[in-house]
């Protein structure tokens, strides 16, 4: 039984700015659908190629494009791909906020052509709603610190 995962809608609104080709977008969509919480995907390029009905070199080029844009970690291990934490899915909004705030979380640069991709702001999307990140009565999740926006590498 799968769990519904929470994603950062602000980042997905910026996804068209990445200028992905058709195959790279299809590969990214499959990675999104198959990910574990926090963005780890266990899938080989051969499995992706079979799923899309294309060659392994085509999948390899698409993954290279995703790496170039920063949507997946630049270093991948055979059969494992790590999605950028800002595009990963989480078990809850609290998990997402805490993971992004954690100093050990590596946020590598997003390099969308001609676009500045900002890091998350300190605005809490739950503000003014009845959302409870921990219905069991725990402490509310702390907000991430405001950081300077990422800039496109030149």
Backbone bond lengths (Angstrom), bond angles and torsions (degrees), N, CA, C in turn:
res aa  C-N    CA-C-N  psi(-1)  N-CA   C-N-CA  omega(-1)  CA-C   N-CA-C  phi
1 X - - - 1.447 - - 1.523 108.67 -
2 X 1.326 117.31 127.11 1.455 120.20 -177.83 1.523 110.64 -92.13
3 X 1.325 114.46 154.38 1.449 121.79 179.97 1.517 108.68 -101.73
4 X 1.320 117.33 140.26 1.461 120.60 175.09 1.522 108.07 -67.04
5 X 1.324 116.08 132.74 1.455 120.53 -178.21 1.526 110.45 -108.18
6 X 1.331 115.76 151.25 1.456 123.42 -179.31 1.526 108.41 -99.88
7 X 1.330 116.42 135.07 1.462 121.85 177.94 1.521 109.34 -121.89
8 X 1.321 115.90 161.60 1.451 122.50 179.77 1.536 109.28 -85.58
9 X 1.338 118.75 102.54 1.462 120.29 -175.64 1.520 113.10 -64.24
10 X 1.335 118.22 -29.79 1.464 120.41 179.09 1.523 111.35 -60.71
11 X 1.319 117.07 -38.73 1.466 119.68 -178.84 1.526 111.08 -73.18
12 X 1.324 117.47 -36.53 1.457 118.87 -179.63 1.523 112.18 -68.71
13 X 1.335 117.18 -24.64 1.464 119.78 173.72 1.520 110.63 -68.13
14 X 1.331 117.16 -24.47 1.469 121.57 179.48 1.525 112.92 -90.66
15 X 1.322 118.47 -8.23 1.457 121.46 -176.61 1.531 113.21 -56.36
16 X 1.339 120.55 -39.54 1.467 118.52 177.40 1.533 113.25 -59.90
17 X 1.339 117.90 -24.77 1.456 121.28 177.97 1.530 112.25 -66.20
18 X 1.327 117.49 -17.81 1.463 120.95 -179.94 1.524 111.18 -68.99
19 X 1.328 117.62 -21.63 1.456 120.86 178.82 1.516 113.27 62.85
20 X 1.307 117.01 39.76 1.468 121.35 -178.43 1.516 111.23 -70.46
21 X 1.325 115.24 144.29 1.450 120.71 171.50 1.521 109.97 -72.00
22 X 1.332 116.26 168.58 1.466 121.84 -176.50 1.533 111.86 -56.83
23 X 1.330 117.20 -48.99 1.472 120.16 -176.94 1.524 110.74 -66.63
24 X 1.336 117.83 -42.20 1.468 120.55 179.31 1.524 110.29 -61.65
25 X 1.332 117.24 -39.74 1.475 119.71 179.24 1.531 110.27 -67.27
26 X 1.329 117.56 -39.64 1.467 119.97 178.16 1.531 110.96 -63.94
27 X 1.334 116.51 -42.03 1.466 120.26 178.01 1.528 109.55 -63.59
28 X 1.344 117.14 -44.38 1.460 120.91 179.33 1.525 110.74 -60.45
29 X 1.323 117.35 -41.41 1.468 120.64 179.22 1.530 111.38 -62.29
30 X 1.323 116.96 -39.98 1.473 120.08 177.93 1.528 109.93 -67.17
31 X 1.333 116.60 -42.87 1.468 119.53 178.05 1.524 110.40 -59.90
32 X 1.334 117.12 -42.39 1.464 121.09 177.91 1.526 110.87 -59.59
33 X 1.312 116.13 -43.84 1.467 120.55 -176.40 1.527 112.49 -69.98
34 X 1.337 117.67 -29.71 1.461 121.08 -174.03 1.517 114.36 -99.50
35 X 1.310 118.05 1.49 1.463 120.35 -173.88 1.522 113.33 -72.04
36 X 1.320 113.30 152.57 1.453 122.14 169.66 1.527 106.20 -88.47
37 X 1.338 119.01 165.54 1.458 119.37 176.82 1.530 111.56 -52.68
38 X 1.335 116.22 138.67 1.469 125.95 -179.23 1.525 113.04 77.81
39 X 1.328 118.31 12.63 1.454 121.11 166.19 1.508 119.86 93.49
40 X 1.317 119.64 6.12 1.465 119.70 177.08 1.524 109.40 -80.36
41 X 1.344 115.89 131.36 1.462 121.00 179.35 1.518 107.75 -123.95
42 X 1.313 115.41 126.58 1.471 121.05 178.13 1.520 107.91 -103.10
43 X 1.344 114.93 97.55 1.459 121.11 -179.68 1.523 108.01 -160.28
44 X 1.314 116.24 143.69 1.462 119.91 178.64 1.533 110.00 -95.43
45 X 1.315 114.78 162.98 1.462 119.05 176.64 1.535 110.23 -63.91
46 X 1.316 116.17 -33.77 1.467 119.52 177.99 1.529 110.38 -63.67
47 X 1.332 117.53 -42.69 1.469 120.69 178.02 1.531 110.88 -63.54
48 X 1.329 116.86 -40.87 1.465 120.33 177.38 1.529 110.77 -63.10
49 X 1.331 115.91 -43.04 1.470 120.25 179.62 1.523 110.87 -61.75
50 X 1.325 116.82 -44.14 1.467 120.49 178.80 1.531 110.85 -63.52
51 X 1.322 116.75 -42.32 1.474 121.43 -179.74 1.520 111.60 -62.34
52 X 1.342 117.07 -39.42 1.463 121.48 -177.21 1.533 113.23 -92.02
53 X 1.334 116.96 -9.29 1.463 119.98 -178.93 1.516 112.77 68.95
54 X 1.346 115.72 37.10 1.464 120.85 179.27 1.520 108.68 -129.79
55 X 1.329 116.70 179.09 1.459 120.48 -178.38 1.526 111.06 -83.99
56 X 1.338 115.53 158.36 1.464 121.12 177.38 1.534 110.78 -62.02
57 X 1.355 119.88 -41.42 1.471 118.27 176.59 1.541 113.14 -59.74
58 X 1.330 117.80 -33.40 1.469 120.24 176.73 1.526 110.90 -65.74
59 X 1.326 116.56 -40.22 1.467 121.18 177.05 1.524 109.30 -65.61
60 X 1.326 116.80 -41.78 1.459 121.14 179.60 1.535 110.91 -60.16
61 X 1.330 117.26 -42.37 1.470 120.65 177.16 1.535 110.72 -64.12
62 X 1.325 116.71 -40.69 1.467 121.14 179.63 1.525 110.41 -64.19
63 X 1.325 117.25 -42.60 1.471 120.49 178.20 1.525 109.17 -65.52
64 X 1.327 117.25 -37.79 1.461 120.57 175.54 1.521 111.48 -59.76
65 X 1.328 116.67 -40.39 1.465 120.83 176.98 1.529 110.81 -64.33
66 X 1.331 117.10 -41.90 1.466 120.77 177.84 1.536 110.83 -63.45
67 X 1.333 116.58 -38.73 1.470 120.55 176.42 1.524 110.29 -65.30
68 X 1.340 116.88 -44.04 1.470 120.74 179.89 1.524 111.67 -58.69
69 X 1.319 117.73 -35.54 1.466 121.78 -179.44 1.529 112.02 -84.03
70 X 1.350 116.28 -12.87 1.459 120.56 179.90 1.513 113.62 88.70
71 X 1.322 118.17 7.42 1.461 120.78 -177.77 1.522 112.55 -74.54
72 X 1.327 116.98 -24.43 1.469 121.16 172.63 1.528 107.22 -127.47
73 X 1.327 115.52 155.45 1.461 120.74 -177.86 1.526 109.38 -61.57
74 X 1.341 117.28 138.88 1.458 119.98 -178.12 1.522 114.32 -62.10
75 X 1.317 117.64 -25.95 1.468 120.42 178.12 1.517 108.66 -106.93
76 X 1.309 115.46 117.73 1.458 119.27 177.38 1.519 108.86 -116.66
77 X 1.298 115.30 151.14 1.454 122.93 176.98 1.529 106.40 -105.54
78 X 1.306 117.56 146.24 1.467 120.87 -178.94 1.528 110.76 -48.34
79 X 1.304 115.61 121.02 1.460 121.07 176.55 1.513 115.17 84.38
80 X 1.344 117.76 2.09 1.470 120.72 179.20 1.525 109.79 -135.82
81 X 1.320 115.60 132.77 1.463 122.38 177.02 1.523 106.79 -128.90
82 X 1.332 116.82 137.06 1.464 121.47 178.26 1.525 108.59 -109.66
83 X 1.340 116.53 118.19 1.457 121.15 175.83 1.523 109.79 -74.36
84 X 1.333 116.20 151.98 1.462 120.52 176.93 1.525 108.17 -58.25
85 X 1.347 118.42 136.84 1.465 120.50 -178.11 1.529 114.25 -55.61
86 X 1.328 118.62 -28.98 1.464 120.10 178.92 1.527 112.22 -73.55
87 X 1.340 117.96 -18.35 1.463 122.35 178.95 1.524 111.95 -109.63
88 X 1.329 117.03 0.09 1.464 120.98 179.71 1.526 110.04 -76.53
89 X 1.309 115.11 165.84 1.463 121.85 176.00 1.528 107.93 -108.42
90 X 1.324 115.11 151.80 1.461 121.42 -175.40 1.523 109.90 -132.23
91 X 1.328 115.87 163.42 1.461 121.78 -179.26 1.519 112.47 -66.49
92 X 1.338 116.88 -29.30 1.466 121.55 179.79 1.519 108.69 -158.64
93 X 1.318 116.52 168.58 1.458 121.23 176.22 1.528 110.03 -61.44
94 X 1.331 117.29 -38.71 1.464 120.91 179.06 1.526 110.91 -62.08
95 X 1.333 117.33 -42.49 1.462 120.13 177.92 1.524 110.53 -61.92
96 X 1.336 117.31 -42.37 1.456 120.70 -179.93 1.530 110.38 -61.91
97 X 1.329 116.94 -49.77 1.462 121.15 -178.29 1.528 110.25 -60.54
98 X 1.308 117.04 -46.10 1.468 120.77 -178.97 1.524 111.67 -65.97
99 X 1.322 118.02 -40.16 1.468 121.04 179.68 1.524 110.54 -64.83
100 X 1.330 117.03 -43.86 1.464 120.13 -179.06 1.525 111.67 -69.57
101 X 1.327 117.35 -28.58 1.466 120.93 180.00 1.528 111.66 -80.75
102 X 1.319 117.36 -26.69 1.460 122.04 -176.80 1.532 110.15 -59.29
103 X 1.329 115.75 127.91 1.465 120.88 -178.52 1.526 112.79 -63.20
104 X 1.311 117.57 -22.92 1.466 119.76 179.99 1.530 112.46 -81.28
105 X 1.324 117.93 -9.19 1.456 120.94 178.31 1.524 109.03 -76.07
106 X 1.311 116.20 120.67 1.462 121.77 -178.77 1.528 109.70 -85.74
107 X 1.329 116.35 115.09 1.465 121.90 176.03 1.516 108.02 -104.38
108 X 1.325 117.12 94.87 1.457 120.54 178.88 1.531 109.04 -78.70
109 X 1.342 117.79 160.90 1.469 120.31 -173.73 1.530 113.26 -67.86
110 X 1.317 114.19 143.85 1.457 122.17 169.78 1.521 106.14 -96.37
111 X 1.309 117.35 129.64 1.460 120.56 -175.58 1.519 110.41 -121.98
112 X 1.306 116.03 73.35 1.454 121.49 177.55 1.520 107.53 -81.10
113 X 1.330 118.48 136.55 1.467 120.61 -176.04 1.531 112.79 -58.65
114 X 1.338 116.09 120.07 1.450 121.32 174.35 1.516 115.94 68.46
115 X 1.316 118.50 12.87 1.468 121.20 -177.14 1.518 110.56 -126.00
116 X 1.320 116.13 143.03 1.451 121.29 172.10 1.533 107.16 -91.09
117 X 1.290 116.64 129.42 1.458 120.87 -179.70 1.522 107.90 -110.41
118 X 1.350 117.28 106.62 1.468 119.49 -176.88 1.523 112.49 -76.65
119 X 1.327 115.09 152.09 1.460 120.83 171.38 1.522 108.47 -73.82
120 X 1.316 118.61 165.29 1.461 120.63 179.54 1.530 110.82 -59.31
121 X 1.318 115.69 144.68 1.463 120.67 177.80 1.514 109.62 -88.30
122 X 1.313 116.04 176.83 1.457 121.01 178.99 1.516 112.91 -80.63
123 X 1.335 118.44 3.40 1.464 121.42 179.76 1.525 110.03 -71.14
124 X 1.294 116.79 129.77 1.456 122.06 179.36 1.527 108.88 -91.74
125 X 1.347 118.41 112.71 1.460 120.24 -178.06 1.523 113.40 -65.24
126 X 1.341 117.32 -12.18 1.465 120.31 179.39 1.518 111.50 -84.96
127 X 1.342 116.91 -13.07 1.460 121.69 -176.11 1.528 110.32 -56.72
128 X 1.318 116.34 132.83 1.460 121.02 178.67 1.514 113.86 78.94
129 X 1.336 117.36 11.12 1.464 121.03 178.03 1.523 108.74 -119.93
130 X 1.312 115.82 175.01 1.458 119.73 177.03 1.527 111.25 -95.70
131 X 1.356 117.08 14.71 1.460 121.47 -179.08 1.513 110.94 -62.05
132 X 1.318 117.73 129.31 1.456 123.01 176.04 1.523 107.34 -119.75
133 X 1.347 118.35 109.61 1.453 119.98 -176.45 1.521 113.75 -67.14
134 X 1.308 116.91 -20.46 1.458 120.49 179.87 1.523 108.73 -136.39
135 X 1.335 117.24 85.10 1.462 119.60 -175.54 1.525 113.75 -63.18
136 X 1.333 117.43 -11.19 1.460 119.96 179.22 1.523 112.66 -80.99
137 X 1.345 117.81 0.04 1.463 120.42 174.74 1.510 115.96 98.06
138 X 1.332 118.75 13.97 1.460 121.33 178.71 1.515 111.86 -76.15
139 X 1.308 115.48 -176.52 1.463 121.60 179.23 1.530 109.40 -70.68
140 X 1.348 117.65 144.29 1.467 119.14 175.51 1.523 110.36 -65.87
141 X 1.309 116.49 150.74 1.459 121.37 -179.53 1.523 109.53 -67.70
142 X 1.331 117.74 137.02 1.458 119.94 177.45 1.524 110.48 -71.33
143 X 1.320 116.00 152.95 1.458 120.78 178.77 1.521 110.11 -78.33
144 X 1.344 117.28 148.32 1.462 118.53 175.52 1.527 109.58 -68.81
145 X 1.333 115.20 150.27 1.451 119.20 177.14 1.524 109.08 -71.22
146 X 1.321 116.34 148.19 1.449 120.71 177.48 1.507 108.13 -74.24
147 X 1.333 116.74 126.67 1.457 121.90 179.48 1.517 108.85 -119.36
148 X 1.298 116.18 160.65 1.458 119.42 178.94 1.522 109.04 -67.48
149 X 1.331 117.48 149.19 1.461 120.46 -178.13 1.525 111.53 -67.02
150 X 1.339 115.11 149.98 1.463 120.76 174.02 1.516 108.14 -70.51
151 X 1.284 117.03 146.15 1.464 121.27 176.65 1.522 107.91 -118.27
152 X 1.303 115.65 150.73 1.467 121.75 179.86 1.530 108.52 -65.25
153 X 1.321 115.74 133.05 1.466 119.92 177.46 1.525 108.35 -70.93
154 X 1.318 115.97 137.73 1.465 117.60 178.67 1.482 112.36 -110.11
